[in-house]
């Protein structure tokens, strides 16, 4: 559960949670809890960041700083787009580029989870840090290699806009189907049994993003 929430907070929200689930053998109720708390924080950020931009002079005076800050700390790509557009085109463009750099980190992270056994349960069912070897998830994460291949093809040769639009629609549909299928196997009683810990972890990570992300963004803007 810690790996799911941490990955969702650090990279790209519920998409990262869904991608991590089969790699670490997470149970359905753990995924549901992780998606819930991560999406809640990401949704709150969509409304909070425009408010910060309007009311904090250090952020409002520098759209580039606000763009980097937004892209590096908001959970979901859709949230970055929504919050960025609410603050202006300059903030939005910088925020989306910054967020896409975070999204690209999902692939090496997924591969590390699989091949290094990070966050995976042991044969005995405990976290990989305990005794026994890690019980790997459902096979090699081929989608990670697929992402790298498609990104390479699009960067070198380019994919026609019509195909990009089609693939975007299909990917959204597949993700919605995966989330719906997850609900079929989710026991709300088990979700409730997790208690306050998922919520506390999600807010602690978000607080770290808000404070640490601002310091990093400000340092980058001052340096570059």
Short mmCIF file of the C-alpha atoms (twelve columns), coordinates in Angstrom:
data_MODEL
# 
_entry.id   MODEL 
# 
loop_
_atom_site.group_PDB 
_atom_site.id 
_atom_site.type_symbol 
_atom_site.label_atom_id 
_atom_site.label_alt_id 
_atom_site.label_comp_id 
_atom_site.label_asym_id 
_atom_site.label_seq_id 
_atom_site.Cartn_x 
_atom_site.Cartn_y 
_atom_site.Cartn_z 
_atom_site.pdbx_PDB_model_num 
ATOM 1   C CA . UNK A 1   0.000   0.000   0.000   1 
ATOM 2   C CA . UNK A 2   2.853   2.348   0.808   1 
ATOM 3   C CA . UNK A 3   4.411   1.671   -2.602  1 
ATOM 4   C CA . UNK A 4   1.102   2.309   -4.383  1 
ATOM 5   C CA . UNK A 5   0.413   5.649   -2.674  1 
ATOM 6   C CA . UNK A 6   4.027   6.783   -2.973  1 
ATOM 7   C CA . UNK A 7   4.155   5.960   -6.683  1 
ATOM 8   C CA . UNK A 8   0.832   7.666   -7.363  1 
ATOM 9   C CA . UNK A 9   1.891   10.790  -5.489  1 
ATOM 10  C CA . UNK A 10  5.360   10.989  -6.987  1 
ATOM 11  C CA . UNK A 11  4.653   10.236  -10.648 1 
ATOM 12  C CA . UNK A 12  1.216   10.403  -12.255 1 
ATOM 13  C CA . UNK A 13  -1.656  9.642   -9.913  1 
ATOM 14  C CA . UNK A 14  -4.070  6.758   -10.397 1 
ATOM 15  C CA . UNK A 15  -2.437  5.704   -13.684 1 
ATOM 16  C CA . UNK A 16  0.792   5.028   -11.793 1 
ATOM 17  C CA . UNK A 17  -1.130  3.170   -9.075  1 
ATOM 18  C CA . UNK A 18  -2.826  0.961   -11.675 1 
ATOM 19  C CA . UNK A 19  0.496   0.280   -13.413 1 
ATOM 20  C CA . UNK A 20  2.167   -0.658  -10.127 1 
ATOM 21  C CA . UNK A 21  -0.537  -3.012  -8.885  1 
ATOM 22  C CA . UNK A 22  0.323   -6.148  -10.916 1 
ATOM 23  C CA . UNK A 23  4.045   -5.659  -10.373 1 
ATOM 24  C CA . UNK A 24  3.895   -5.807  -6.577  1 
ATOM 25  C CA . UNK A 25  0.907   -8.173  -6.201  1 
ATOM 26  C CA . UNK A 26  -1.189  -5.517  -4.455  1 
ATOM 27  C CA . UNK A 27  -4.694  -6.505  -3.422  1 
ATOM 28  C CA . UNK A 28  -7.768  -4.850  -4.903  1 
ATOM 29  C CA . UNK A 29  -8.803  -3.054  -1.704  1 
ATOM 30  C CA . UNK A 30  -5.282  -1.613  -1.358  1 
ATOM 31  C CA . UNK A 31  -5.413  -0.282  -4.913  1 
ATOM 32  C CA . UNK A 32  -8.860  1.219   -4.311  1 
ATOM 33  C CA . UNK A 33  -7.639  2.999   -1.176  1 
ATOM 34  C CA . UNK A 34  -4.527  4.281   -2.953  1 
ATOM 35  C CA . UNK A 35  -6.497  5.550   -5.936  1 
ATOM 36  C CA . UNK A 36  -9.005  7.252   -3.643  1 
ATOM 37  C CA . UNK A 37  -6.519  9.218   -1.545  1 
ATOM 38  C CA . UNK A 38  -4.275  10.110  -4.494  1 
ATOM 39  C CA . UNK A 39  -7.185  11.338  -6.627  1 
ATOM 40  C CA . UNK A 40  -8.548  13.356  -3.701  1 
ATOM 41  C CA . UNK A 41  -5.223  15.163  -3.234  1 
ATOM 42  C CA . UNK A 42  -4.883  15.726  -6.972  1 
ATOM 43  C CA . UNK A 43  -8.405  17.115  -7.273  1 
ATOM 44  C CA . UNK A 44  -7.854  19.467  -4.331  1 
ATOM 45  C CA . UNK A 45  -4.653  20.695  -6.001  1 
ATOM 46  C CA . UNK A 46  -6.563  21.747  -9.135  1 
ATOM 47  C CA . UNK A 47  -8.419  24.343  -7.077  1 
ATOM 48  C CA . UNK A 48  -5.667  25.234  -4.630  1 
ATOM 49  C CA . UNK A 49  -2.875  26.125  -7.066  1 
ATOM 50  C CA . UNK A 50  -4.771  28.887  -8.923  1 
ATOM 51  C CA . UNK A 51  -5.597  30.317  -5.496  1 
ATOM 52  C CA . UNK A 52  -1.904  30.256  -4.526  1 
ATOM 53  C CA . UNK A 53  -0.978  31.875  -7.840  1 
ATOM 54  C CA . UNK A 54  -3.390  34.723  -7.194  1 
ATOM 55  C CA . UNK A 55  -2.532  35.297  -3.538  1 
ATOM 56  C CA . UNK A 56  1.171   34.522  -3.078  1 
ATOM 57  C CA . UNK A 57  3.339   37.222  -4.704  1 
ATOM 58  C CA . UNK A 58  6.402   34.967  -5.060  1 
ATOM 59  C CA . UNK A 59  4.379   32.600  -7.251  1 
ATOM 60  C CA . UNK A 60  2.169   35.103  -9.047  1 
ATOM 61  C CA . UNK A 61  5.111   37.234  -10.156 1 
ATOM 62  C CA . UNK A 62  6.862   34.389  -11.993 1 
ATOM 63  C CA . UNK A 63  4.741   32.215  -14.354 1 
ATOM 64  C CA . UNK A 64  7.775   30.042  -15.131 1 
ATOM 65  C CA . UNK A 65  8.275   29.266  -11.455 1 
ATOM 66  C CA . UNK A 66  4.583   28.530  -11.011 1 
ATOM 67  C CA . UNK A 67  4.598   26.272  -14.066 1 
ATOM 68  C CA . UNK A 68  7.527   24.201  -12.805 1 
ATOM 69  C CA . UNK A 69  6.009   24.095  -9.314  1 
ATOM 70  C CA . UNK A 70  2.630   22.946  -10.644 1 
ATOM 71  C CA . UNK A 71  4.032   20.322  -12.994 1 
ATOM 72  C CA . UNK A 72  6.366   18.893  -10.376 1 
ATOM 73  C CA . UNK A 73  3.879   18.636  -7.508  1 
ATOM 74  C CA . UNK A 74  0.330   18.065  -8.835  1 
ATOM 75  C CA . UNK A 75  -0.528  14.346  -8.914  1 
ATOM 76  C CA . UNK A 76  -2.485  13.869  -12.174 1 
ATOM 77  C CA . UNK A 77  -1.618  15.091  -15.669 1 
ATOM 78  C CA . UNK A 78  -5.256  16.157  -16.122 1 
ATOM 79  C CA . UNK A 79  -4.958  18.173  -12.902 1 
ATOM 80  C CA . UNK A 80  -1.834  19.891  -14.201 1 
ATOM 81  C CA . UNK A 81  -3.620  20.819  -17.440 1 
ATOM 82  C CA . UNK A 82  -6.685  22.128  -15.593 1 
ATOM 83  C CA . UNK A 83  -4.749  24.114  -12.989 1 
ATOM 84  C CA . UNK A 84  -2.240  25.406  -15.551 1 
ATOM 85  C CA . UNK A 85  -4.920  26.667  -17.934 1 
ATOM 86  C CA . UNK A 86  -6.625  28.437  -15.040 1 
ATOM 87  C CA . UNK A 87  -3.391  30.387  -14.444 1 
ATOM 88  C CA . UNK A 88  -2.601  31.271  -18.043 1 
ATOM 89  C CA . UNK A 89  -0.936  29.784  -21.145 1 
ATOM 90  C CA . UNK A 90  2.637   30.451  -19.988 1 
ATOM 91  C CA . UNK A 91  2.091   28.598  -16.732 1 
ATOM 92  C CA . UNK A 92  0.199   25.810  -18.506 1 
ATOM 93  C CA . UNK A 93  2.878   25.089  -21.115 1 
ATOM 94  C CA . UNK A 94  5.692   24.961  -18.561 1 
ATOM 95  C CA . UNK A 95  3.593   22.877  -16.168 1 
ATOM 96  C CA . UNK A 96  2.671   20.265  -18.793 1 
ATOM 97  C CA . UNK A 97  6.269   19.839  -19.969 1 
ATOM 98  C CA . UNK A 98  7.444   19.446  -16.375 1 
ATOM 99  C CA . UNK A 99  4.687   16.935  -15.638 1 
ATOM 100 C CA . UNK A 100 5.516   14.868  -18.734 1 
ATOM 101 C CA . UNK A 101 9.078   14.518  -17.451 1 
ATOM 102 C CA . UNK A 102 7.624   13.046  -14.248 1 
ATOM 103 C CA . UNK A 103 5.346   10.726  -16.222 1 
ATOM 104 C CA . UNK A 104 8.324   9.382   -18.168 1 
ATOM 105 C CA . UNK A 105 9.892   8.316   -14.852 1 
ATOM 106 C CA . UNK A 106 7.110   5.751   -14.454 1 
ATOM 107 C CA . UNK A 107 8.838   3.386   -16.878 1 
ATOM 108 C CA . UNK A 108 12.227  3.070   -15.119 1 
ATOM 109 C CA . UNK A 109 10.437  2.943   -11.765 1 
ATOM 110 C CA . UNK A 110 8.164   0.071   -12.868 1 
ATOM 111 C CA . UNK A 111 11.175  -1.819  -14.224 1 
ATOM 112 C CA . UNK A 112 13.026  -1.245  -10.946 1 
ATOM 113 C CA . UNK A 113 10.040  -2.524  -8.973  1 
ATOM 114 C CA . UNK A 114 9.937   -5.693  -11.052 1 
ATOM 115 C CA . UNK A 115 13.603  -6.536  -11.447 1 
ATOM 116 C CA . UNK A 116 14.855  -5.337  -8.056  1 
ATOM 117 C CA . UNK A 117 11.865  -6.542  -6.048  1 
ATOM 118 C CA . UNK A 118 11.191  -3.120  -4.507  1 
ATOM 119 C CA . UNK A 119 7.929   -3.035  -2.561  1 
ATOM 120 C CA . UNK A 120 6.974   -6.584  -3.549  1 
ATOM 121 C CA . UNK A 121 5.606   -9.130  -1.115  1 
ATOM 122 C CA . UNK A 122 7.775   -12.054 -0.102  1 
ATOM 123 C CA . UNK A 123 6.847   -15.680 -0.557  1 
ATOM 124 C CA . UNK A 124 5.474   -15.546 2.972   1 
ATOM 125 C CA . UNK A 125 3.261   -12.565 2.193   1 
ATOM 126 C CA . UNK A 126 5.186   -9.812  3.986   1 
ATOM 127 C CA . UNK A 127 6.949   -6.846  2.401   1 
ATOM 128 C CA . UNK A 128 10.078  -7.589  0.410   1 
ATOM 129 C CA . UNK A 129 12.201  -6.124  3.189   1 
ATOM 130 C CA . UNK A 130 11.364  -9.144  5.342   1 
ATOM 131 C CA . UNK A 131 12.467  -12.751 5.045   1 
ATOM 132 C CA . UNK A 132 12.089  -14.820 1.893   1 
ATOM 133 C CA . UNK A 133 12.405  -13.833 -1.711  1 
ATOM 134 C CA . UNK A 134 9.995   -11.469 -3.448  1 
ATOM 135 C CA . UNK A 135 6.954   -13.010 -5.106  1 
ATOM 136 C CA . UNK A 136 6.871   -11.186 -8.419  1 
ATOM 137 C CA . UNK A 137 3.668   -10.044 -10.047 1 
ATOM 138 C CA . UNK A 138 2.026   -11.118 -13.245 1 
ATOM 139 C CA . UNK A 139 4.963   -11.423 -15.606 1 
ATOM 140 C CA . UNK A 140 7.319   -8.956  -17.244 1 
ATOM 141 C CA . UNK A 141 5.891   -5.394  -17.433 1 
ATOM 142 C CA . UNK A 142 5.808   -5.314  -21.237 1 
ATOM 143 C CA . UNK A 143 3.725   -2.126  -21.247 1 
ATOM 144 C CA . UNK A 144 6.751   -0.273  -19.878 1 
ATOM 145 C CA . UNK A 145 8.846   -1.401  -22.829 1 
ATOM 146 C CA . UNK A 146 5.929   -0.533  -25.118 1 
ATOM 147 C CA . UNK A 147 5.812   3.002   -23.740 1 
ATOM 148 C CA . UNK A 148 9.514   3.474   -24.381 1 
ATOM 149 C CA . UNK A 149 9.169   2.080   -27.922 1 
ATOM 150 C CA . UNK A 150 6.215   4.313   -28.827 1 
ATOM 151 C CA . UNK A 151 7.886   7.390   -27.320 1 
ATOM 152 C CA . UNK A 152 11.021  6.629   -29.356 1 
ATOM 153 C CA . UNK A 153 9.070   6.179   -32.593 1 
ATOM 154 C CA . UNK A 154 7.111   9.388   -32.004 1 
ATOM 155 C CA . UNK A 155 10.289  11.336  -31.231 1 
ATOM 156 C CA . UNK A 156 12.244  10.119  -34.254 1 
ATOM 157 C CA . UNK A 157 9.651   9.622   -36.997 1 
ATOM 158 C CA . UNK A 158 6.459   11.064  -35.533 1 
ATOM 159 C CA . UNK A 159 2.966   9.574   -35.255 1 
ATOM 160 C CA . UNK A 160 0.212   11.180  -37.388 1 
ATOM 161 C CA . UNK A 161 -2.111  13.464  -35.370 1 
ATOM 162 C CA . UNK A 162 -5.158  11.380  -36.322 1 
ATOM 163 C CA . UNK A 163 -3.554  8.249   -34.859 1 
ATOM 164 C CA . UNK A 164 -2.451  10.163  -31.758 1 
ATOM 165 C CA . UNK A 165 -6.031  11.274  -31.173 1 
ATOM 166 C CA . UNK A 166 -7.310  7.718   -31.670 1 
ATOM 167 C CA . UNK A 167 -4.719  6.237   -29.319 1 
ATOM 168 C CA . UNK A 168 -5.463  8.892   -26.695 1 
ATOM 169 C CA . UNK A 169 -9.163  8.028   -26.789 1 
ATOM 170 C CA . UNK A 170 -8.432  4.310   -26.608 1 
ATOM 171 C CA . UNK A 171 -6.015  4.727   -23.698 1 
ATOM 172 C CA . UNK A 172 -8.593  6.715   -21.732 1 
ATOM 173 C CA . UNK A 173 -11.173 3.996   -22.403 1 
ATOM 174 C CA . UNK A 174 -8.801  1.214   -21.351 1 
ATOM 175 C CA . UNK A 175 -7.904  3.030   -18.137 1 
ATOM 176 C CA . UNK A 176 -11.588 3.591   -17.324 1 
ATOM 177 C CA . UNK A 177 -12.264 -0.107  -17.987 1 
ATOM 178 C CA . UNK A 178 -9.381  -1.118  -15.709 1 
ATOM 179 C CA . UNK A 179 -10.667 1.093   -12.899 1 
ATOM 180 C CA . UNK A 180 -14.172 -0.302  -13.360 1 
ATOM 181 C CA . UNK A 181 -12.881 -3.886  -13.311 1 
ATOM 182 C CA . UNK A 182 -10.965 -3.083  -10.143 1 
ATOM 183 C CA . UNK A 183 -14.227 -2.105  -8.481  1 
ATOM 184 C CA . UNK A 184 -15.686 -5.551  -9.206  1 
ATOM 185 C CA . UNK A 185 -13.012 -7.124  -7.017  1 
ATOM 186 C CA . UNK A 186 -12.956 -4.503  -4.266  1 
ATOM 187 C CA . UNK A 187 -14.371 -5.159  -0.817  1 
ATOM 188 C CA . UNK A 188 -15.287 -1.866  0.865   1 
ATOM 189 C CA . UNK A 189 -15.098 -3.524  4.267   1 
ATOM 190 C CA . UNK A 190 -11.438 -4.332  3.605   1 
ATOM 191 C CA . UNK A 191 -10.846 -0.766  2.407   1 
ATOM 192 C CA . UNK A 192 -12.321 0.554   5.631   1 
ATOM 193 C CA . UNK A 193 -10.183 -1.859  7.651   1 
ATOM 194 C CA . UNK A 194 -7.068  -0.036  6.416   1 
ATOM 195 C CA . UNK A 195 -8.064  2.824   8.720   1 
ATOM 196 C CA . UNK A 196 -6.529  6.281   8.695   1 
ATOM 197 C CA . UNK A 197 -3.038  5.273   7.572   1 
ATOM 198 C CA . UNK A 198 -3.555  5.649   3.797   1 
ATOM 199 C CA . UNK A 199 -5.023  9.121   4.311   1 
ATOM 200 C CA . UNK A 200 -2.196  10.157  6.647   1 
ATOM 201 C CA . UNK A 201 0.457   8.894   4.217   1 
ATOM 202 C CA . UNK A 202 -1.141  10.622  1.227   1 
ATOM 203 C CA . UNK A 203 -1.321  13.970  3.041   1 
ATOM 204 C CA . UNK A 204 2.217   13.609  4.373   1 
ATOM 205 C CA . UNK A 205 3.512   12.991  0.849   1 
ATOM 206 C CA . UNK A 206 1.479   15.893  -0.515  1 
ATOM 207 C CA . UNK A 207 2.856   18.190  2.195   1 
ATOM 208 C CA . UNK A 208 6.341   17.085  1.203   1 
ATOM 209 C CA . UNK A 209 5.550   17.858  -2.442  1 
ATOM 210 C CA . UNK A 210 4.162   21.287  -1.585  1 
ATOM 211 C CA . UNK A 211 7.149   22.334  0.543   1 
ATOM 212 C CA . UNK A 212 10.002  20.435  -1.090  1 
ATOM 213 C CA . UNK A 213 8.671   20.993  -4.596  1 
ATOM 214 C CA . UNK A 214 8.587   24.752  -4.058  1 
ATOM 215 C CA . UNK A 215 12.190  24.817  -2.848  1 
ATOM 216 C CA . UNK A 216 13.357  22.690  -5.779  1 
ATOM 217 C CA . UNK A 217 11.388  24.726  -8.315  1 
ATOM 218 C CA . UNK A 218 12.703  28.008  -6.937  1 
ATOM 219 C CA . UNK A 219 16.275  26.684  -6.989  1 
ATOM 220 C CA . UNK A 220 15.905  25.533  -10.603 1 
ATOM 221 C CA . UNK A 221 14.482  28.852  -11.759 1 
ATOM 222 C CA . UNK A 222 17.249  30.757  -9.988  1 
ATOM 223 C CA . UNK A 223 19.940  28.499  -11.421 1 
ATOM 224 C CA . UNK A 224 18.827  27.973  -15.022 1 
# 
